[in-house]
Amino acid sequence: MTYIAPTEDVAFCLTECTSALALARAGAFAGFDGDLAAAILEEAGKFASNVLLPLDAVLDREGCRIENGAVLTAKGHREAYRAFVEAGWMGLTLPAKWGGQELPLSLGAACLEFWHSGSMAFAMGTLLTMGAAETIEAHGTEALRQTYLPKLVSGEWTATMALTEPQAGSDLSGIRTRAEPASDGSYRLFGTKIFISYGDHDLTDNIVHLVLARLPDAPAGSAGISLFLVPKMLPDGQGGIGAVNEVACSGLEKKLGQHGSPTCPMVFGERQGATGWLVGVPNKGLAAMFTMMNRARLAVAMQGIAVAERAFQSSLSFARERRQGRDPLGRSPGPAPILAHPDIQRMLMTIRAQTSAARLIALATADALDRARHASSVEARAAARSEADLLTPVAKAFCTDLGVEAASLAIQIHGGAGYVEETGVSQLLRDARIATIYEGTNGIQAIDLVARKLPAGDGTGVRELIARFVATAAETAASPDREIATSGEILKEACHALARATEHLLDVARQKPLDALAGAASYLRLFALVAGGTSLARACNAPSSKDAVRRQLMLSFRFFAERILPEAGCLARVATARQDLFADIRELLGVPEGGGPPSVVTSPQARQGATA
């Protein structure tokens, strides 16, 4: 399977469709300009194509294993990680104070796309370390920053987020891991976490776990959760590692995909307790952890785009070579490449157009985060923060849904060759499937959007964003290019459908919250289609000398508008429909009144490692 990073496409999106260069000119990112962005993207793409892509099949085939109580990664994984660290990639967007390069998050997101295209299993570990470093920088004490950030930013140590427990998955209020104060100001943690990505491995000498746990006097529910830093190896006080902490991996999960990414149940404190330190304010751990989770949600959105891009490239190459049936236009005798058939063209453009839209949505999310940090005024930073809050669940859900859909379409294009493992296409679907689940399921993202993000500021933020969508659609509909203008009219209709659905949900959420939640998934999809369509429209209007890239984006916009955006009207009707039907559904499914006992999802490995 081949993959070439789409560096020109992404460089166009980054420099023409985000404010990265404008922020740099205002002093935000020292030395950053278009030339540097292009050079970094080129090198990131080479690493993905030349180092990670050849490794990916090995990681999938060999996976990870446990020998003598230690988790070992597949052949070549350690060497690739060492090359990644030596190139300075871990600190690309992290603070210069701790050894990072402090470049735009939008640039970092673009690079993450390339690395995940090269190997999703490899890149998964890097995004966790980046997110943990940001969390410690934002919420940790100065002592924790001094001890851990230089190691994490350099990649000498890695990090995890340890949230999930057998009885506490999407609902973290049920967490039972406990943290008991020690006389020296540290804490002793006791409990079991499950599904911890890169919970143990042989890539680095130390692994830093950010763990959610409860203090002895904590109130019940999510209001009583605190965040702790718990290293695998305790620091020696001189910049190195000392004694082994009471942190143990009790097994490896056998997974559908991402075989090269070690997913572990982790046991904290089997005897006297795992030593840890409080990060942030007691009982405010979820707020602190959301620094890492929101960073991870954007990174997982890039995973979906990465899979879709690789699915497109693999499918296009196959469709050019595979010959079946006669040319529908009768241009040549004998079997024609399947690329000549309209249905193959439809599937390829469905992947291509949605990938372009998803990329622009994700980069817009990263750009909003950059502006929330570096915009020149308090008002501009607050507006950008609101935009990022709205776009994050949309990007995470839409992009990861796309990854699954694109991988499935790639198998369809390959036919029987896609269903067998030999071509590698089936691995894309296996790897992508988890992305709609972890870092908050896509259903949770829809709930977050409708129940929390829309009503924020009494709906001011979402109304302002939709007003920008409407303005872009009107401008596009007035284009002198007849075909672009026609697509702009379709976009206008979709924008108005979104505006109506938004007002409906803002009203219904106050009176009948269950009705609003029943339409949440449809609403998120509607929001994403409009955001993607307007992003493509703006990209078509962006001034640039890269005519080939603009032509591709214009075709993607036209296809998106004519073949995908018409879903908007149907989605709006579903999102705003009366939800009386769900009363009967709840009765049919036997949903208990007032909820029921919490479900426990676990595995043999986690059960073996369970502690009191």
Helices and strands as residue ranges (DSSP letters): H 7-17, H 20-25, H 34-46, I 47-52, H 53-62, E 65-67, E 70-72, H 77-86, G 89-91, G 96-98, H 105-118, H 120-139, H 142-154, E 158-162, G 172-174, E 178-181, E 187-197, E 207-213, G 221-224, E 226-231, E 233-235, E 241-244, E 247-249, E 263-268, E 274-279, H 285-321, E 323-326, E 335-337, G 338-340, H 342-374, H 378-414, H 416-419, G 421-423, H 425-432, G 433-436, H 442-447, I 448-453, G 456-459, H 460-477, H 482-511, H 513-518, H 520-541, H 547-559, I 560-564, H 567-576, H 581-589, H 604-608
